[in-house]
């Protein structure tokens, strides 16, 4: 039986065979605990972790000691937001974020609201971008953190991270960015962009699931965060728990490959995305969600008028694998909060599909998938 065409790379990606090959020795040969400093098995494991940490740090122009390994971007976001809130509680209880953030940012902020913090949720325009003047005006004397994602997980929009960082630095407020969708897909430089905390993950870039990292600035202005998991004191006592070398070395290799192929792969995916949109845009009542150009090269998100959203997703099966929004919220019957923030109606937000093209997506697959999308839309409109 032929497998569906996979177009859900914003949800996750398959592990690249070159990444898997790098990981395998750490399951069987270099299996030691990196914290076991008294023998060769621990030294070998720690050497692999050290090399991966250096690679990830280099990718964002950070120092290796500024990289804290976590279980993924969700944990990294929680550690950044709750960690700063707890560490700087006496200096202020105001946080700024954006209405279109991933739930892994929004929910920790809502949790802090329940504890008495005040959170400002910035609106976005019809293209999904924030207003920089509104951001600057929203920063107060008691603001301790601004959290804005680099690339949106649903609509692929790239926020002006460098400008946001500049504003935060001028206002002397810490800046956190969820870069889960941006790593190895766009240039990231924590120094040039004035980023103080950055959340990362491996499984969006053909690495293993269950491993991520949080960059925490140690250079001026140094950021203090309160640990959210106590125990063995690993990761400079900021994230206790035995490190898992296979995942970590896989993360490092995925970053290495992603950086090496970023420019050529980005150009290829952009051509595939634009080719897909050119065909879909010929249909009446199909609307692009997010900025037409300032977006991830492999992301295409559209809303379709005149069809039921659930019927549309089901109708695309089993030919292709796409989603109607974030994979973390795919079981929800509510329309996407991201699409609604663009000003779309509930019905249009519900009838949206996200196509994420990736390293192993071919032009032939895209042509076949888009042809099926068009046929499905036309069929559903006739039957309704």
Secondary structure, DSSP 8 states (H G I E B T S, - for coil): ----EE-BTTT-----HHHHHHHHHHHHTS-S-TT-TTSHHHHHHHHHHHHHHHHHHHHTT--GGGEEEESSHHHHHHHHHHHHHHHTGGG--EEEEETTS-HHHHHHHHHHHHTT-EEEEE---TTS---HHHHHHH--TTEEEEE--SB-TTT-BB--HHHHHHHHHHHT-EEEEE-TTTTTTS---TTTTT-SEEEEESTTTTS-TT-EEEEE--SSS------SS-SS-TTTTTS-S---HHHHHHHHHHHHHHHHHHHHHHHHHHHHHHHHHHHHTTSTTEEE-S-SSSB-TTEEEEEETTS-HHHHHHHTTTTEE-BSS-GGGTT--S--HHHHHTT--HHHHHTEEEEE--TT--HHHHHHHHHHHHHHHHHHHHH-
